[in-house]
Amino acid sequence: MSGLDKTTPIPTEIKLHQKSRRLEIAFDNGSRFELPDEFLRVYSPSAEVRGHGPGQETLQVGKKDVTIEGIEPVGNYAVALQFSDGHSSGIYSWDYLYNLGVNHEALWQNYLQRMEEAGASRATGATPLEYMDKGKSCGSGKCSH
């Protein structure tokens, strides 16, 4: 993720559409994107999702019904999104949001492919993959080793 510079498109409007569960973002270069809440959640820039380096990402499962419950400005360069599953640690910079918009379709297809390869589900209540990957079993929300 690059830093902001004079070429970074800046949002001119950010609207939360609660019924359609989408965040609409218009940029000063004329671009406009409608990004689904689930997409923004699974591509959160937080360390919880992205890890602390390449290959440390945690595949987000069970986020199909997640919604954005709040948007907080972070300086004049980003927003923090609060999600219905309690996640709120991602800082979405203008360049990150713009890149998500430009690459939405490819990123979404990549996510769906990774879900399929992992045998995971987008449905709410799906078993977290970090437990499945480590040989732990989870049932009724309780995980054992």
KELO-30752 format. One record per residue (C-alpha): residue in one letter; y negated, z negated, x. Coordinates in steps of 0.001 Angstrom, whole numbers, plus 500000, padded with zeros to 6 digits. Each point is the difference from the previous one (the first is absolute). Layout:
// KELO-30752
aYZX...
***
This chain:
// KELO-30752
m500000500000500000s496726501074501525g496772498065499822l497058500984497879d497563502469501519k497379502447498767t502698502434498824t501796497418497824p499600500848496302i498429497075498144p500906499173496387t497240500655497493e502022498601497099i503108497854499590k501422499520496494l503048498028498972h501817501597497046q502156497167498682k501781501957497239s501148502838502269r500371497573502955r498005502147502382l497096499482502383e497523502880499881i497945500526503144a497209502548500469f498742500667503528d496647501280501256n501635503226501251g500900500978496409s503648498879500158r501379498017497075f503417498364499807e501932498027497380l502512497805501795p502678498109498029d500067496210500346e503649500109501129f499164502536502723l497134497845501301r502255496929499986v502891501598501908y497575501473502542s498011496792500448p498485499840503492s501017496323500283a502203498710502802e502448498819497309v500661503655499095r499209501914503193g501302497457502500h498318499514503352g501042503301501521p501927503237499460g503446499474498507q499153496556498631e499078501177496496t501610498220497043l501039502345497207q498358498747496816v502389499960497042g499597498989496360k496317500975499823k500137502536497133d498181497724497537v497536498386502422t496336500216499031i496697499452501755e498373496871498604g496906499887502168i497896501847502545e497838498183502527p497580501707502384v500544499315503705g496709500578501779n498816503580499558y503188501574501341a502945498986497785v501395498308496902a502727497404499549l502285500574497021q501685497163498110f503313501006498429s501902498482497087d502898499035502307g497683497699501962h499459502349502945s496370499956501153s499966500164503793g499432503730500504i496533501231501029y499576503609498855s497345501585502234w498190503114498798d501846502212502497y503375498506498976l499276500604496294y498846503531500750n503164500713502021l502143498584497177g498226502363497595v500310503087502188n503663499301500801h501044498435496672e502727502481499076a501661500086503441l499837496206500369w501433499480496509q502889502406500660n500682498220503307y500083496653498182l502387501306497316q502272501443502691r500087496710501931m500791498165496735e502861502394499253e501407499729503537a499904496207499733g501573500005496523a496985498031498822s498256499832496641r496374500265498933a500832497866496938t498432496561499710g502357497281501183a501784502185502561t501554498231502977p497699499898503051l501340502283502709e499232497614502822y502855497818498672m502367502891499323d499473501384503492k500906496706501672g503300499481498210k498658497410497605s500788500132496321c497499499442497269g500843499322496395s497761498726497215g497141499822502482k501844497546502291c501037501186503433s502738498631502217h501172500725503523
***
